[in-house]
Amino acid sequence: MRHKVAGRSLGRSSGHRKAMYRNLVTDLLDYEKITTTGAKAKEVRGLAEKMITLGKKGGLHSRRQALSFVLDKKVAEKIFGVLAPKYAERPGGYVRIVKLGPRLGDGAPMVRMELVE
């Protein structure tokens, strides 16, 4: 029974899954647009929005929390210096997921994740 079991395992161990999420969030915040599978995008969206919310809070504790998750210091500086002021008036919903169609190799549903303007 799957009672109170949240999230997707995506066929990976917990350490592999967490590392993959950190990589995807870091790349999304760096490039502001990435292409991935639908299941991964739905899992990563909340994590990316949490990082932007930490940037909007702006304190030292928020900065350290963001640095503990994001892999690149330049991306963390971008969160606090560029993205947080950009989304200062927006109450949430910073990431858009656009469906692209199936992947040619295995038919996995592909999506484009992008930060809204």
FIVEX-545946 format. One record per residue: residue number from 1; x, y, z of N, C-alpha, C in turn; residue in one letter. Coordinates in pm, whole numbers, padded with zeros to 5 digits, m for minus. Last residue first. Layout:
pos; n.u; n.v; n.w; ca.u; ca.v; ca.w; c.u; c.v; c.w; code
NUM; X; Y; Z; X; Y; Z; X; Y; Z; A
...
# end
This chain:
pos; n.u; n.v; n.w; ca.u; ca.v; ca.w; c.u; c.v; c.w; code
117; 00830; 03533; m01731; 00885; 03669; m01742; 00826; 03762; m01640; E
116; 00913; 03215; m01581; 00820; 03308; m01643; 00881; 03447; m01644; V
115; 01155; 02978; m01671; 01115; 03078; m01574; 01024; 03179; m01644; L
114; 01068; 02657; m01798; 01124; 02790; m01815; 01074; 02881; m01705; E
113; 01096; 02337; m01929; 01077; 02415; m01807; 01141; 02550; m01830; M
112; 00943; 02146; m02167; 01039; 02254; m02149; 01002; 02328; m02022; R
111; 00917; 01786; m02184; 00863; 01920; m02154; 00978; 02019; m02151; V
110; 00825; 01465; m02314; 00924; 01569; m02290; 00855; 01703; m02267; M
109; 00739; 01140; m02233; 00685; 01275; m02259; 00785; 01382; m02218; P
108; 00921; 00885; m02403; 00894; 00955; m02276; 00841; 01095; m02306; A
107; 00992; 00730; m02620; 00855; 00779; m02612; 00821; 00850; m02482; G
106; 01252; 00658; m02659; 01170; 00570; m02577; 01027; 00619; m02559; D
105; 01354; 00828; m02875; 01412; 00700; m02838; 01317; 00608; m02766; G
104; 01205; 01069; m02902; 01214; 00974; m03012; 01262; 00836; m02967; L
103; 00966; 01171; m02661; 01106; 01159; m02700; 01117; 01048; m02803; R
102; 00652; 01337; m02736; 00731; 01222; m02691; 00876; 01227; m02741; P
101; 00611; 01689; m02647; 00579; 01568; m02723; 00671; 01455; m02679; G
100; 00616; 01922; m02492; 00678; 01922; m02624; 00638; 01803; m02709; L
99; 00454; 02136; m02258; 00469; 02002; m02315; 00521; 02011; m02458; K
98; 00598; 02351; m02032; 00534; 02344; m02163; 00560; 02206; m02222; V
97; 00580; 02501; m01725; 00611; 02373; m01789; 00528; 02364; m01917; I
96; 00728; 02772; m01552; 00626; 02727; m01648; 00673; 02596; m01709; R
95; 00779; 02912; m01235; 00824; 02815; m01336; 00706; 02772; m01421; V
94; 00672; 03072; m01042; 00782; 03127; m01119; 00825; 03038; m01234; Y
93; 00453; 03088; m00849; 00437; 03043; m00986; 00545; 03097; m01078; G
92; 00410; 03390; m00648; 00447; 03250; m00670; 00431; 03214; m00815; G
91; 00357; 03662; m00635; 00338; 03581; m00515; 00376; 03434; m00531; P
90; 00568; 03918; m00750; 00493; 03799; m00789; 00478; 03706; m00668; R
89; 00735; 04122; m00687; 00592; 04150; m00678; 00506; 04027; m00708; E
88; 00989; 04008; m00729; 00955; 04066; m00599; 00805; 04085; m00581; A
87; 01119; 03891; m00942; 00993; 03832; m00899; 00944; 03889; m00766; Y
86; 01350; 04046; m00967; 01263; 04029; m01084; 01123; 03980; m01043; K
85; 01481; 04018; m00723; 01418; 04147; m00756; 01320; 04136; m00873; P
84; 01548; 03734; m00761; 01464; 03780; m00650; 01404; 03918; m00678; A
83; 01722; 03726; m00988; 01588; 03665; m00992; 01496; 03716; m00882; L
82; 01957; 03879; m00914; 01882; 03903; m01038; 01739; 03852; m01028; V
81; 02061; 03822; m00656; 02087; 03950; m00719; 01997; 03981; m00837; G
80; 01984; 03568; m00571; 01965; 03680; m00480; 01981; 03815; m00548; F
79; 02039; 03410; m00799; 01909; 03402; m00732; 01884; 03528; m00650; I
78; 02304; 03473; m00851; 02202; 03512; m00948; 02063; 03509; m00885; K
77; 02427; 03352; m00637; 02433; 03498; m00647; 02328; 03550; m00745; E
76; 02374; 03088; m00712; 02318; 03140; m00588; 02320; 03293; m00588; A
75; 02528; 03077; m00943; 02383; 03062; m00954; 02315; 03115; m00828; V
74; 02780; 03096; m00831; 02735; 03200; m00925; 02583; 03195; m00942; K
73; 02803; 02862; m00685; 02792; 02988; m00613; 02743; 03101; m00703; K
72; 02623; 02570; m00757; 02715; 02670; m00808; 02694; 02802; m00734; D
71; 02426; 02400; m00655; 02562; 02351; m00667; 02664; 02458; m00702; L
70; 02184; 02457; m00403; 02233; 02489; m00537; 02381; 02457; m00543; V
69; 02182; 02387; m00124; 02110; 02308; m00224; 02164; 02330; m00365; F
68; 02330; 02559; 00027; 02339; 02418; 00062; 02270; 02330; m00042; S
67; 02257; 02806; m00074; 02390; 02756; m00106; 02406; 02608; m00072; L
66; 02004; 02828; 00048; 02014; 02819; m00097; 02149; 02761; m00138; A
65; 02082; 02850; 00317; 01996; 02739; 00275; 02005; 02719; 00124; Q
64; 02228; 03088; 00308; 02297; 02963; 00340; 02214; 02841; 00302; R
63; 02022; 03266; 00246; 02136; 03253; 00156; 02210; 03122; 00181; R
62; 01860; 03241; 00471; 01808; 03202; 00340; 01921; 03181; 00241; S
61; 02037; 03350; 00663; 01992; 03211; 00675; 01938; 03159; 00541; H
60; 02058; 03613; 00571; 02176; 03527; 00574; 02137; 03380; 00581; L
59; 01768; 03700; 00364; 01854; 03703; 00482; 01972; 03608; 00471; G
58; 01587; 03685; 00139; 01709; 03762; 00133; 01801; 03762; 00254; G
57; 01335; 03627; 00031; 01349; 03655; 00174; 01479; 03731; 00200; K
56; 01394; 03580; m00237; 01308; 03694; m00203; 01314; 03728; m00055; K
55; 01543; 03347; m00218; 01607; 03469; m00267; 01526; 03593; m00234; G
54; 01344; 03174; m00137; 01454; 03202; m00045; 01527; 03329; m00087; L
53; 01200; 03174; m00376; 01139; 03229; m00256; 01244; 03259; m00150; T
52; 01381; 03038; m00537; 01350; 03178; m00568; 01285; 03245; m00449; I
51; 01373; 02787; m00411; 01498; 02861; m00417; 01474; 03009; m00447; M
50; 01106; 02713; m00455; 01151; 02735; m00319; 01281; 02814; m00317; K
49; 01108; 02675; m00728; 01031; 02787; m00675; 01070; 02817; m00531; E
48; 01264; 02444; m00738; 01314; 02567; m00800; 01239; 02689; m00746; A
47; 01095; 02263; m00606; 01227; 02292; m00551; 01283; 02422; m00608; L
46; 00871; 02254; m00775; 00858; 02304; m00639; 00991; 02341; m00576; G
45; 00989; 02141; m01012; 00926; 02273; m01011; 00917; 02332; m00871; R
44; 01074; 01881; m00987; 01174; 01987; m00971; 01110; 02125; m00959; V
43; 00851; 01721; m01039; 00919; 01711; m00910; 01009; 01831; m00884; E
42; 00788; 01792; m01297; 00688; 01812; m01193; 00750; 01804; m01054; K
41; 01021; 01712; m01432; 00984; 01854; m01427; 00885; 01881; m01315; A
40; 01014; 01435; m01415; 01122; 01508; m01349; 01084; 01654; m01332; K
39; 00784; 01388; m01573; 00786; 01349; m01432; 00895; 01423; m01355; A
38; 00860; 01487; m01831; 00749; 01545; m01756; 00752; 01512; m01607; G
37; 01213; 01540; m01890; 01090; 01461; m01897; 00983; 01522; m01806; T
36; 01343; 01852; m02026; 01355; 01730; m01949; 01225; 01650; m01963; T
35; 01515; 02142; m02102; 01426; 02040; m02154; 01451; 01912; m02077; T
34; 01519; 02475; m01958; 01578; 02343; m01981; 01472; 02251; m02038; I
33; 01596; 02803; m01880; 01515; 02720; m01969; 01586; 02588; m01988; K
32; 01775; 02941; m01725; 01637; 02989; m01725; 01546; 02912; m01820; E
31; 02033; 02872; m01667; 01999; 02894; m01808; 01859; 02949; m01827; Y
30; 02022; 02870; m01379; 02134; 02928; m01452; 02093; 02966; m01594; D
29; 01791; 02743; m01301; 01813; 02879; m01254; 01927; 02947; m01328; L
28; 01833; 02496; m01431; 01716; 02578; m01462; 01738; 02722; m01420; L
27; 02068; 02404; m01307; 02069; 02436; m01450; 01949; 02523; m01488; D
26; 01975; 02369; m01042; 02088; 02459; m01070; 02089; 02499; m01217; T
25; 01774; 02179; m01083; 01739; 02311; m01029; 01851; 02411; m01060; V
24; 01928; 01962; m01180; 01823; 02020; m01263; 01785; 02161; m01215; L
23; 02100; 01909; m00961; 02154; 01946; m01092; 02050; 02015; m01178; N
22; 01911; 01842; m00764; 01999; 01957; m00744; 02059; 02004; m00876; R
21; 01800; 01611; m00880; 01716; 01728; m00856; 01801; 01853; m00839; Y
20; 02028; 01444; m00877; 01968; 01481; m01004; 01879; 01605; m00989; M
19; 02067; 01417; m00601; 02172; 01480; m00683; 02115; 01526; m00817; A
18; 01831; 01281; m00534; 01856; 01414; m00479; 01962; 01488; m00560; K
17; 01871; 01040; m00679; 01756; 01126; m00707; 01780; 01268; m00656; R
16; 02096; 00935; m00556; 02100; 00967; m00699; 01989; 01065; m00735; H
15; 01990; 00895; m00298; 02103; 00983; m00319; 02116; 01028; m00464; G
14; 01782; 00711; m00344; 01751; 00843; m00290; 01867; 00941; m00310; S
13; 01801; 00550; m00670; 01819; 00553; m00525; 01799; 00695; m00475; S
12; 01539; 00543; m00919; 01673; 00577; m00872; 01680; 00564; m00721; R
11; 01287; 00544; m01040; 01377; 00431; m01061; 01519; 00455; m01016; G
10; 01134; 00758; m00955; 01199; 00767; m01086; 01302; 00657; m01109; L
9; 00984; 00810; m00730; 01118; 00753; m00711; 01199; 00756; m00840; S
8; 00802; 01101; m00644; 00828; 00997; m00742; 00968; 00942; m00719; R
7; 00589; 01188; m00359; 00699; 01203; m00453; 00714; 01084; m00545; G
6; 00490; 01010; m00060; 00484; 01124; m00151; 00604; 01123; m00245; A
5; 00293; 00801; 00097; 00420; 00795; 00028; 00416; 00902; m00081; V
4; 00048; 00762; 00232; 00140; 00868; 00277; 00281; 00856; 00219; K
3; 00013; 00434; 00117; m00041; 00539; 00201; 00070; 00633; 00248; H
2; 00042; 00228; m00070; 00121; 00350; m00083; 00068; 00463; 00003; R
1; 00084; m00119; 00000; 00000; 00000; 00000; 00087; 00124; 00000; M
# end
